[in-house]
Amino acid sequence: MTSHIMPTYNRLPVTFERGEGAWLWDENNNRYLDALSGIAVCSLGHAHPAVHKAICQQSEKLLHTSNVYKIANQERLADKLAEKSGMDNVFFCNSGAEANEAAIKLARKYGHEKGVENPAIIVMEKSFHGRTLATLSATGNSKIQQGFAPLVEGFVRVPYNDINAISQAINNNKNIVAVLVEPIQGEGGVNIPAADYLNKIRSLCDQHELLMMLDEIQTGVGRTGKFLAFQHNNILPDVCTLAKALGNGVPIGACLARGKAAQLLTAGNHGSTFGGNPLACSAALAVLATLDEENLVELAQQKGQAISEGFIKHLQGNKHIVDIRHKGLMIGIELDSPCAELVNSALQQHLLINVTNETTIRLLPPLIIDEQQIKLLVDTLSTLITEYTEQTAQTTLS
Ligand SMILES: Cc1ncc(COP(=O)(O)O)c(C=O)c1O
């Protein structure tokens, strides 16, 4: 049968019907272990009772009004996010790309108010910030940009994890007003920078009066073992964007700002019909409460450590493994050659994983993953990797 869906994804041959915790069931009632969480979205697992209850109760009362009225859930959620992040204000939207659009607009407004006519933002190689025109222009991947010229101007690109490159870019260009960076690059290959990278960016931004803008769309909401990844560094950015896990599957995005950046967008500057509506905010409030009640953020550190140690033990001595890295439950296993095929092999073993940047297996399991599921994940995937690397080595020899 011909599909009427635009072919923007190469979809895997499986349809899921229901889920519970870290498990998903397909149409034939086969059970799969989800080690991807819908790409860092369903961190509380599928069908979490707290989220279920919150959205059911809210839908009985009210789904949507408009941002021309006050929205009690939105006020509550903004208070909670401010408390948990140390930021001052929040703009709510529906996705990660939109949250980054808000950040980019905010940086431009900041520049104009400083008297910079053509404000520019420093962005990174291998970064990913979304698929809208501005965010794909900020993204450091030519495949994502191909076919969409003219790109949005005002981005200056430097290598990731290279503080001197940022410093040089600032010194060479008077138009720089902000730095936009992921604390860990997700799509780019689970790239974890030097421990003090963010601290050094903070210092440079202070020194040159630039906005430090962190894209925490993948790293945020507990994924790395802190509520926000920048909390590992004891710093505060000026702007921080969230989406993905904030609603555990109910679409919501947020652009958080602090200090001078928090007052820049005013009435008429920016908006969203759906952003922060009563339904989406009820889900996000339930997510934040559950993270605390179940101590999931702290546990993410221990679980990530256990998974990483498991892989190191099983894959020890395998010369095709370049690196095994993790921060909390953001895990990357880098191989020495492209390994996208592993996604299909894992699916056949009823395990959901992802491969990014061609050679890195990316795991983003739900924060509620338990010990037995961790064991199943490590055992199944280690065996697959071992078989795969043995096979590729043989093919290269013959
Ligand atoms: C770091 C980062 N920024 C932005 C986005 C875009 O988010 P969305 O797909 O919700 O627009 C993503 C999505 O993968 C992401 O990982």
The ligand as a Gaussian input file, in Angstrom:
#p B3LYP/6-31G(d) Opt

LIG

0 1
 C       20.176000      19.046000      21.150000
 C       18.925000      19.154000      20.358000
 N       18.433000      20.356000      20.035000
 C       17.294000      20.496000      19.332000
 C       16.577000      19.418000      18.892000
 C       15.322000      19.600000      18.104000
 O       14.215000      19.258000      18.858000
 P       12.788000      18.972000      18.144000
 O       12.945000      17.781000      17.300000
 O       11.846000      18.798000      19.298000
 O       12.473000      20.205000      17.351000
 C       17.048000      18.134000      19.202000
 C       16.343000      16.935000      18.713000
 O       16.877000      15.864000      18.573000
 C       18.236000      18.001000      19.951000
 O       18.742000      16.790000      20.263000

